[in-house]
Amino acid sequence: MAELDDQWMGVALDEARAAAARGDVPVGAVVVVGDRIVGRGRNRREVDRDPTAHAEVVALRDAAAALGQWRVEGTLVVTQEPCPMCAGALVNARVTRLVFGCLNPRAGAVTSLFELVSDPRLNHRVAVTGGVRAEECAAVLQQFFADLRRGPSYR
């Protein structure tokens, strides 16, 4: 399982880098059912001018369309720990498993600030594997924000 998690995280990192290239915070996600990717997403808040266009939500929408149903019973792999909105979307989509890269200490709703996906009061819980390629995922985010602070001439 760990080897596949690493492989899928590589694809999510490609999505994150593509988000950065378009000026969005570099978070990327993929949805895997069985052994195939059925959904892809990257942050698109700036591109779409949509506050809900987080990588996880975009990937879930893509997967639901591909599967022809709202239940996305597979694994979502994302480069950063999901926020409350995205963690709620995982529960509502009935995602079976979440794999994430780095922690999100300011808004994480899986382990950092809240434990939304494992809350027994909700009607569904998501199995979690965190820390997959965490340093690489964090480095992509750190580089993006360092470049942003330096100004547009460094992009």
MDTraj code that builds the backbone (N, CA, C; nanometers):
import mdtraj as md
import numpy as np

residues = "MET ALA GLU LEU ASP ASP GLN TRP MET GLY VAL ALA LEU ASP GLU ALA ARG ALA ALA ALA ALA ARG GLY ASP VAL PRO VAL GLY ALA VAL VAL VAL VAL GLY ASP ARG ILE VAL GLY ARG GLY ARG ASN ARG ARG GLU VAL ASP ARG ASP PRO THR ALA HIS ALA GLU VAL VAL ALA LEU ARG ASP ALA ALA ALA ALA LEU GLY GLN TRP ARG VAL GLU GLY THR LEU VAL VAL THR GLN GLU PRO CYS PRO MET CYS ALA GLY ALA LEU VAL ASN ALA ARG VAL THR ARG LEU VAL PHE GLY CYS LEU ASN PRO ARG ALA GLY ALA VAL THR SER LEU PHE GLU LEU VAL SER ASP PRO ARG LEU ASN HIS ARG VAL ALA VAL THR GLY GLY VAL ARG ALA GLU GLU CYS ALA ALA VAL LEU GLN GLN PHE PHE ALA ASP LEU ARG ARG GLY PRO SER TYR ARG".split()
xyz = np.array([
    [0.0824, -0.1191, 0.0000],
    [0.0000, 0.0000, 0.0000],
    [0.0869, 0.1256, 0.0000],
    [0.1933, 0.1251, 0.0787],
    [0.2793, 0.2435, 0.0896],
    [0.3410, 0.2806, -0.0447],
    [0.3803, 0.1803, -0.1220],
    [0.4408, 0.2078, -0.2528],
    [0.3401, 0.2744, -0.3468],
    [0.2157, 0.2264, -0.3449],
    [0.1126, 0.2880, -0.4281],
    [0.0778, 0.4283, -0.3789],
    [0.0717, 0.4468, -0.2474],
    [0.0467, 0.5802, -0.1926],
    [0.1518, 0.6782, -0.2419],
    [0.2763, 0.6355, -0.2413],
    [0.3864, 0.7186, -0.2883],
    [0.3685, 0.7529, -0.4366],
    [0.3310, 0.6540, -0.5141],
    [0.3102, 0.6732, -0.6590],
    [0.1962, 0.7722, -0.6846],
    [0.0829, 0.7534, -0.6172],
    [-0.0307, 0.8424, -0.6379],
    [0.0013, 0.9834, -0.5886],
    [0.0805, 0.9936, -0.4816],
    [0.1189, 1.1259, -0.4322],
    [0.2034, 1.1984, -0.5364],
    [0.2832, 1.1253, -0.6119],
    [0.3604, 1.1872, -0.7197],
    [0.2701, 1.2540, -0.8218],
    [0.1587, 1.1913, -0.8535],
    [0.0621, 1.2498, -0.9477],
    [-0.0031, 1.3728, -0.8852],
    [-0.0377, 1.3637, -0.7569],
    [-0.0956, 1.4787, -0.6871],
    [0.0032, 1.5956, -0.6836],
    [0.1305, 1.5662, -0.6646],
    [0.2324, 1.6712, -0.6668],
    [0.2415, 1.7369, -0.8042],
    [0.2267, 1.6603, -0.9106],
    [0.2232, 1.7190, -1.0458],
    [0.1064, 1.8170, -1.0575],
    [-0.0090, 1.7792, -1.0023],
    [-0.1253, 1.8688, -1.0036],
    [-0.0961, 1.9949, -0.9223],
    [-0.0301, 1.9794, -0.8081],
    [0.0038, 2.0947, -0.7246],
    [0.0954, 2.1910, -0.7997],
    [0.1940, 2.1368, -0.8659],
    [0.2866, 2.2222, -0.9422],
    [0.2143, 2.2941, -1.0559],
    [0.1183, 2.2272, -1.1173],
    [0.0391, 2.2907, -1.2235],
    [-0.0448, 2.4047, -1.1672],
    [-0.0963, 2.3892, -1.0451],
    [-0.1709, 2.4974, -0.9802],
    [-0.0805, 2.6179, -0.9580],
    [0.0400, 2.5930, -0.9088],
    [0.1352, 2.7013, -0.8841],
    [0.1680, 2.7762, -1.0120],
    [0.1829, 2.7033, -1.1209],
    [0.2156, 2.7651, -1.2492],
    [0.1061, 2.8607, -1.2962],
    [-0.0162, 2.8412, -1.2469],
    [-0.1289, 2.9273, -1.2842],
    [-0.1604, 3.0302, -1.1758],
    [-0.0747, 3.0370, -1.0718],
    [-0.0915, 3.1376, -0.9691],
    [-0.1770, 3.0969, -0.8512],
    [-0.2136, 2.9688, -0.8438],
    [-0.2917, 2.9196, -0.7311],
    [-0.2018, 2.8500, -0.6308],
    [-0.2443, 2.8485, -0.5058],
    [-0.1698, 2.7780, -0.4010],
    [-0.1521, 2.6328, -0.4449],
    [-0.0290, 2.5825, -0.4423],
    [-0.0002, 2.4501, -0.4978],
    [-0.0443, 2.3337, -0.4094],
    [-0.1711, 2.2993, -0.4232],
    [-0.2250, 2.1781, -0.3623],
    [-0.2856, 2.0981, -0.4759],
    [-0.2541, 1.9690, -0.4791],
    [-0.3066, 1.8816, -0.5827],
    [-0.3664, 1.7569, -0.5233],
    [-0.4606, 1.6961, -0.5953],
    [-0.5293, 1.5780, -0.5451],
    [-0.5662, 1.4850, -0.6595],
    [-0.5749, 1.3566, -0.6265],
    [-0.6284, 1.2572, -0.7187],
    [-0.7209, 1.1643, -0.6405],
    [-0.8195, 1.1104, -0.7106],
    [-0.9075, 1.0094, -0.6534],
    [-0.8782, 0.8794, -0.7251],
    [-0.8527, 0.7760, -0.6467],
    [-0.8174, 0.6449, -0.7005],
    [-0.9256, 0.5449, -0.6597],
    [-0.9777, 0.4730, -0.7563],
    [-1.0700, 0.3630, -0.7300],
    [-1.0066, 0.2391, -0.7916],
    [-0.9865, 0.1383, -0.7082],
    [-0.9139, 0.0208, -0.7555],
    [-0.7705, 0.0591, -0.7821],
    [-0.7295, 0.0434, -0.9062],
    [-0.5913, 0.0773, -0.9429],
    [-0.5846, 0.1882, -1.0473],
    [-0.6927, 0.2670, -1.0567],
    [-0.6906, 0.3735, -1.1581],
    [-0.7389, 0.5058, -1.1020],
    [-0.6837, 0.6119, -1.1585],
    [-0.7246, 0.7471, -1.1221],
    [-0.8563, 0.7773, -1.1926],
    [-0.9581, 0.8154, -1.1134],
    [-1.0881, 0.8502, -1.1705],
    [-1.1188, 0.9990, -1.1551],
    [-1.0346, 1.0713, -1.0817],
    [-1.0541, 1.2143, -1.0646],
    [-0.9225, 1.2835, -1.0348],
    [-0.9105, 1.4038, -1.0865],
    [-0.7916, 1.4860, -1.0629],
    [-0.8367, 1.6256, -1.0239],
    [-0.7569, 1.6887, -0.9397],
    [-0.7896, 1.8251, -0.9023],
    [-0.6670, 1.8999, -0.8563],
    [-0.6744, 2.0295, -0.8720],
    [-0.5717, 2.1195, -0.8204],
    [-0.6435, 2.2449, -0.7750],
    [-0.5834, 2.3178, -0.6858],
    [-0.6457, 2.4431, -0.6432],
    [-0.6729, 2.5288, -0.7655],
    [-0.7949, 2.5841, -0.7706],
    [-0.8370, 2.6677, -0.8822],
    [-0.9105, 2.7926, -0.8324],
    [-0.8871, 2.8289, -0.7065],
    [-0.9599, 2.9437, -0.6508],
    [-0.9319, 3.0712, -0.7281],
    [-0.8075, 3.0960, -0.7605],
    [-0.7718, 3.2184, -0.8339],
    [-0.8184, 3.2103, -0.9784],
    [-0.7948, 3.0985, -1.0421],
    [-0.8307, 3.0804, -1.1830],
    [-0.9819, 3.0916, -1.2024],
    [-1.0590, 3.0238, -1.1164],
    [-1.2047, 3.0204, -1.1306],
    [-1.2754, 3.1299, -1.0515],
    [-1.2009, 3.1992, -0.9662],
    [-1.2605, 3.2990, -0.8754],
    [-1.3727, 3.2338, -0.7941],
    [-1.3400, 3.1174, -0.7398],
    [-1.4369, 3.0337, -0.6686],
    [-1.3769, 2.9908, -0.5352],
    [-1.4338, 3.0343, -0.4237],
    [-1.3766, 2.9991, -0.2942],
    [-1.3849, 2.8504, -0.2614],
    [-1.4686, 2.7750, -0.3324],
    [-1.4802, 2.6311, -0.3063],
    [-1.3930, 2.5469, -0.3978],
    [-1.3172, 2.6090, -0.4858],
    [-1.2382, 2.5347, -0.5838],
    [-1.1051, 2.4874, -0.5257],
    [-1.1125, 2.4171, -0.4136],
    [-0.9946, 2.3528, -0.3549],
    [-0.9661, 2.2240, -0.4314],
    [-0.8435, 2.1789, -0.4287],
    [-0.8017, 2.0601, -0.5035],
    [-0.8898, 1.9392, -0.4741],
    [-0.9220, 1.9182, -0.3464],
    [-1.0018, 1.8015, -0.3085],
    [-1.1416, 1.8075, -0.3683],
    [-1.2047, 1.9236, -0.3621],
    [-1.3403, 1.9398, -0.4149],
    [-1.3390, 1.9223, -0.5667],
    [-1.2408, 1.9801, -0.6336],
    [-1.2292, 1.9663, -0.7785],
    [-1.2110, 1.8190, -0.8157],
    [-1.1253, 1.7475, -0.7421],
    [-1.1025, 1.6049, -0.7697],
    [-1.2275, 1.5222, -0.7427],
    [-1.3005, 1.5528, -0.6354],
    [-1.4249, 1.4801, -0.6058],
    [-1.5291, 1.5031, -0.7140],
    [-1.5410, 1.6261, -0.7616],
    [-1.6365, 1.6555, -0.8699],
    [-1.5990, 1.5786, -0.9960],
    [-1.4711, 1.5761, -1.0264],
    [-1.4231, 1.5049, -1.1452],
    [-1.4505, 1.3547, -1.1319],
    [-1.4242, 1.2998, -1.0150],
    [-1.4463, 1.1567, -0.9911],
    [-1.5949, 1.1222, -0.9975],
    [-1.6794, 1.2041, -0.9351],
    [-1.8236, 1.1786, -0.9375],
    [-1.8767, 1.1784, -1.0803],
    [-1.8278, 1.2708, -1.1619],
    [-1.8696, 1.2753, -1.3019],
    [-1.8245, 1.1493, -1.3758],
    [-1.7014, 1.1062, -1.3505],
    [-1.6490, 0.9863, -1.4170],
    [-1.7226, 0.8605, -1.3722],
    [-1.7586, 0.8554, -1.2454],
    [-1.8264, 0.7377, -1.1905],
    [-1.9768, 0.7408, -1.2148],
    [-2.0298, 0.8580, -1.2451],
    [-2.1728, 0.8709, -1.2680],
    [-2.2556, 0.8619, -1.1413],
    [-2.1965, 0.8993, -1.0299],
    [-2.2673, 0.8973, -0.9012],
    [-2.1952, 0.9865, -0.8020],
    [-2.2657, 1.0265, -0.6963],
    [-2.2056, 1.1141, -0.5969],
    [-2.1214, 1.0386, -0.4958],
    [-2.1436, 0.9106, -0.4798],
    [-2.0614, 0.8320, -0.3868],
    [-1.9262, 0.8037, -0.4521],
    [-1.8221, 0.8490, -0.3868],
    [-1.6865, 0.8310, -0.4403],
    [-1.6134, 0.7387, -0.3436],
    [-1.6447, 0.6123, -0.3508],
    [-1.5908, 0.5134, -0.2576],
    [-1.4545, 0.4648, -0.3066],
    [-1.3560, 0.5464, -0.2794],
    [-1.2192, 0.5176, -0.3184],
    [-1.1249, 0.5925, -0.2269],
    [-1.0042, 0.6145, -0.2747],
    [-0.8999, 0.6833, -0.1983],
    [-0.8758, 0.8204, -0.2590],
    [-0.8763, 0.9221, -0.1746],
    [-0.8367, 1.0554, -0.2190],
    [-0.6963, 1.0811, -0.1669],
    [-0.6069, 1.1175, -0.2583],
    [-0.4675, 1.1469, -0.2249],
    [-0.4470, 1.2959, -0.2491],
    [-0.4004, 1.3679, -0.1471],
    [-0.3848, 1.5125, -0.1576],
    [-0.2541, 1.5543, -0.0914],
    [-0.1942, 1.6588, -0.1440],
    [-0.0615, 1.6992, -0.0991],
    [-0.0598, 1.7658, 0.0378],
    [-0.1717, 1.8212, 0.0819],
    [-0.1775, 1.8876, 0.2132],
    [-0.3035, 1.8415, 0.2872],
    [-0.2930, 1.8312, 0.4170],
    [-0.4068, 1.7954, 0.5016],
    [-0.5277, 1.8831, 0.4681],
    [-0.6434, 1.8230, 0.4448],
    [-0.7622, 1.8995, 0.4068],
    [-0.8124, 1.9955, 0.5156],
    [-0.8739, 2.1038, 0.4693],
    [-0.9391, 2.2022, 0.5551],
    [-1.0771, 2.1495, 0.5970],
    [-1.1495, 2.2217, 0.6825],
    [-1.2818, 2.1750, 0.7241],
    [-1.3795, 2.1532, 0.6085],
    [-1.3814, 2.2425, 0.5118],
    [-1.4719, 2.2256, 0.3980],
    [-1.4423, 2.0969, 0.3233],
    [-1.3154, 2.0736, 0.2956],
    [-1.2764, 1.9561, 0.2177],
    [-1.2925, 1.8279, 0.2977],
    [-1.2615, 1.8329, 0.4266],
    [-1.2818, 1.7149, 0.5112],
    [-1.4299, 1.6787, 0.5146],
    [-1.5159, 1.7790, 0.5243],
    [-1.6598, 1.7544, 0.5199],
    [-1.7030, 1.6952, 0.3873],
    [-1.6442, 1.7434, 0.2789],
    [-1.6767, 1.6894, 0.1467],
    [-1.6359, 1.5422, 0.1360],
    [-1.5234, 1.5061, 0.1963],
    [-1.4796, 1.3656, 0.1949],
    [-1.5811, 1.2769, 0.2662],
    [-1.6292, 1.3233, 0.3798],
    [-1.7296, 1.2477, 0.4550],
    [-1.8577, 1.2363, 0.3730],
    [-1.9034, 1.3470, 0.3171],
    [-2.0281, 1.3477, 0.2409],
    [-2.0201, 1.2657, 0.1128],
    [-1.9023, 1.2555, 0.0535],
    [-1.8837, 1.1761, -0.0682],
    [-1.8605, 1.0285, -0.0379],
    [-1.8510, 0.9948, 0.0898],
    [-1.8281, 0.8565, 0.1333],
    [-1.6931, 0.8025, 0.0863],
    [-1.5946, 0.8912, 0.0823],
    [-1.4582, 0.8484, 0.0483],
    [-1.4144, 0.7456, 0.1521],
    [-1.3539, 0.6382, 0.1062],
    [-1.3134, 0.5289, 0.1938],
    [-1.1858, 0.5612, 0.2692],
    [-1.0906, 0.6227, 0.1971],
    [-0.9573, 0.6429, 0.2537],
    [-0.9002, 0.7748, 0.2061],
    [-0.8289, 0.8417, 0.2958],
    [-0.7587, 0.9660, 0.2656],
    [-0.6104, 0.9437, 0.2865],
    [-0.5318, 0.9865, 0.1896],
    [-0.3862, 0.9880, 0.2014],
    [-0.3450, 1.1336, 0.1813],
    [-0.2730, 1.1904, 0.2792],
    [-0.2280, 1.3277, 0.2602],
    [-0.0788, 1.3393, 0.2858],
    [-0.0221, 1.4470, 0.2318],
    [0.1209, 1.4725, 0.2452],
    [0.1528, 1.5466, 0.3730],
    [0.1657, 1.6783, 0.3646],
    [0.2064, 1.7574, 0.4808],
    [0.0866, 1.8031, 0.5628],
    [0.1156, 1.8353, 0.6875],
    [0.0139, 1.8885, 0.7769],
    [-0.0244, 2.0299, 0.7353],
    [-0.1412, 2.0719, 0.7816],
    [-0.1909, 2.2063, 0.7571],
    [-0.2210, 2.2679, 0.8947],
    [-0.1185, 2.3196, 0.9646],
    [-0.1363, 2.3638, 1.1025],
    [-0.2341, 2.4795, 1.1198],
    [-0.2608, 2.5543, 1.0158],
    [-0.3515, 2.6696, 1.0269],
    [-0.4966, 2.6351, 0.9965],
    [-0.5200, 2.5275, 0.9204],
    [-0.6588, 2.4981, 0.8818],
    [-0.6879, 2.3491, 0.8703],
    [-0.5978, 2.2640, 0.9138],
    [-0.6162, 2.1197, 0.8972],
    [-0.7311, 2.0639, 0.9790],
    [-0.8162, 1.9869, 0.9134],
    [-0.9341, 1.9324, 0.9805],
    [-0.9318, 1.7798, 0.9871],
    [-0.8130, 1.7217, 0.9737],
    [-0.7989, 1.5756, 0.9820],
    [-0.7229, 1.5369, 1.1081],
    [-0.6127, 1.6092, 1.1358],
    [-0.5362, 1.5829, 1.2579],
    [-0.4900, 1.7104, 1.3279],
    [-0.4649, 1.8179, 1.2539],
    [-0.4033, 1.9375, 1.3120],
    [-0.4940, 2.0157, 1.4055],
    [-0.6079, 2.0635, 1.3560],
    [-0.6993, 2.1433, 1.4376],
    [-0.8241, 2.0652, 1.4779],
    [-0.8718, 1.9837, 1.3856],
    [-0.9924, 1.9039, 1.4073],
    [-0.9660, 1.7624, 1.3588],
    [-1.0542, 1.6723, 1.3937],
    [-1.0469, 1.5341, 1.3442],
    [-1.1815, 1.4994, 1.2813],
    [-1.2199, 1.5805, 1.1854],
    [-1.3524, 1.5716, 1.1265],
    [-1.3804, 1.4371, 1.0594],
    [-1.2850, 1.3846, 0.9854],
    [-1.3113, 1.2615, 0.9089],
    [-1.3219, 1.1371, 0.9961],
    [-1.2825, 1.1481, 1.1216],
    [-1.2924, 1.0330, 1.2116],
    [-1.3893, 1.0575, 1.3274],
    [-1.4649, 1.1651, 1.3213],
    [-1.5576, 1.1990, 1.4287],
    [-1.6718, 1.0970, 1.4334],
    [-1.6880, 1.0261, 1.5445],
    [-1.7908, 0.9217, 1.5534],
    [-1.9341, 0.9752, 1.5511],
    [-1.9503, 1.1064, 1.5661],
    [-2.0844, 1.1643, 1.5610],
    [-2.1374, 1.1759, 1.4189],
    [-2.0491, 1.1642, 1.3206],
    [-2.0897, 1.1736, 1.1804],
    [-2.1294, 1.0355, 1.1286],
    [-2.2010, 1.0354, 1.0173],
    [-2.2531, 0.9097, 0.9635],
    [-2.1511, 0.8290, 0.8833],
    [-2.0339, 0.8834, 0.8610],
    [-1.9305, 0.8122, 0.7841],
    [-1.7947, 0.8545, 0.8376],
    [-1.7025, 0.7624, 0.8390],
    [-1.5650, 0.7920, 0.8779],
    [-1.4700, 0.7483, 0.7664],
    [-1.3598, 0.8171, 0.7573],
    [-1.2611, 0.7954, 0.6523],
    [-1.1326, 0.7453, 0.7165],
    [-1.0773, 0.6367, 0.6648],
    [-0.9458, 0.5893, 0.7100],
    [-0.8410, 0.6892, 0.6625],
    [-0.7389, 0.7129, 0.7438],
    [-0.6408, 0.8181, 0.7139],
    [-0.4986, 0.7642, 0.7199],
    [-0.4204, 0.8018, 0.6187],
    [-0.2760, 0.7828, 0.6190],
    [-0.2148, 0.9194, 0.5908],
    [-0.1401, 0.9720, 0.6851],
    [-0.0796, 1.1036, 0.6680],
    [0.0711, 1.0958, 0.6575],
    [0.1307, 1.2035, 0.6095],
    [0.2761, 1.2146, 0.6045],
    [0.3422, 1.1525, 0.4839],
    [0.2664, 1.1175, 0.3807],
    [0.3255, 1.0576, 0.2610],
    [0.3960, 1.1669, 0.1799],
    [0.5259, 1.1517, 0.1665],
    [0.6099, 1.2497, 0.0956],
    [0.5902, 1.3905, 0.1531],
    [0.5741, 1.3960, 0.2845],
    [0.5413, 1.5207, 0.3533],
    [0.6426, 1.6318, 0.3271],
    [0.7699, 1.5997, 0.3318],
    [0.8719, 1.7038, 0.3118],
    [0.8644, 1.7628, 0.1715],
    [0.8437, 1.6777, 0.0730],
    [0.8338, 1.7249, -0.0661],
    [0.7082, 1.8103, -0.0844],
    [0.5974, 1.7663, -0.0266],
    [0.4727, 1.8425, -0.0362],
    [0.4880, 1.9791, 0.0299],
    [0.5478, 1.9816, 0.1470],
    [0.5696, 2.1077, 0.2181],
    [0.6635, 2.1988, 0.1406],
    [0.7656, 2.1415, 0.0791],
    [0.8625, 2.2219, 0.0042],
    [0.7972, 2.2941, -0.1131],
    [0.7042, 2.2289, -0.1805],
    [0.6338, 2.2917, -0.2927],
    [0.5556, 2.4132, -0.2429],
    [0.4871, 2.3984, -0.1305],
    [0.4130, 2.5105, -0.0722],
    [0.5072, 2.6218, -0.0267],
    [0.6137, 2.5848, 0.0430],
    [0.7082, 2.6841, 0.0941],
    [0.7718, 2.7637, -0.0186],
    [0.8084, 2.6964, -0.1267],
    [0.8689, 2.7652, -0.2406],
    [0.7709, 2.8631, -0.3046],
    [0.6463, 2.8208, -0.3184],
    [0.5426, 2.9071, -0.3765],
    [0.5292, 3.0359, -0.2956],
    [0.5181, 3.0222, -0.1630],
    [0.4992, 3.1411, -0.0798],
    [0.6255, 3.2257, -0.0710],
    [0.7426, 3.1635, -0.0759],
    [0.8675, 3.2410, -0.0788],
    [0.8747, 3.3242, -0.2071],
    [0.8387, 3.2629, -0.3190],
    [0.8378, 3.3355, -0.4469],
    [0.7346, 3.4477, -0.4452],
    [0.6206, 3.4228, -0.3855],
    [0.5131, 3.5223, -0.3779],
    [0.5600, 3.6437, -0.2969],
    [0.6305, 3.6184, -0.1887],
    [0.6801, 3.7285, -0.1056],
    [0.7860, 3.8117, -0.1790],
    [0.8608, 3.7494, -0.2680],
    [0.9644, 3.8213, -0.3432],
    [0.9049, 3.9099, -0.4514],
    [0.7838, 3.8810, -0.4954],
    [0.7177, 3.9637, -0.5966],
    [0.7097, 3.8948, -0.7310],
    [0.6389, 3.9576, -0.8237],
    [0.6097, 3.8963, -0.9534],
    [0.7316, 3.8740, -1.0421],
    [0.8402, 3.9452, -1.0198],
    [0.9575, 3.9276, -1.1063],
    [1.0242, 3.7911, -1.0867],
    [0.9922, 3.7216, -0.9755],
    [1.0524, 3.5913, -0.9487],
    [0.9675, 3.4752, -0.9971],
    [0.8529, 3.5011, -1.0505],
    [0.7632, 3.3935, -1.0953],
    [0.7935, 3.3484, -1.2320],
])
top = md.Topology()
chain = top.add_chain()
for i, resn in enumerate(residues, 1):
    res = top.add_residue(resn, chain, resSeq=i)
    for name in ("N", "CA", "C"):
        top.add_atom(name, md.element.get_by_symbol(name[0]), res)
traj = md.Trajectory(xyz[None], top)
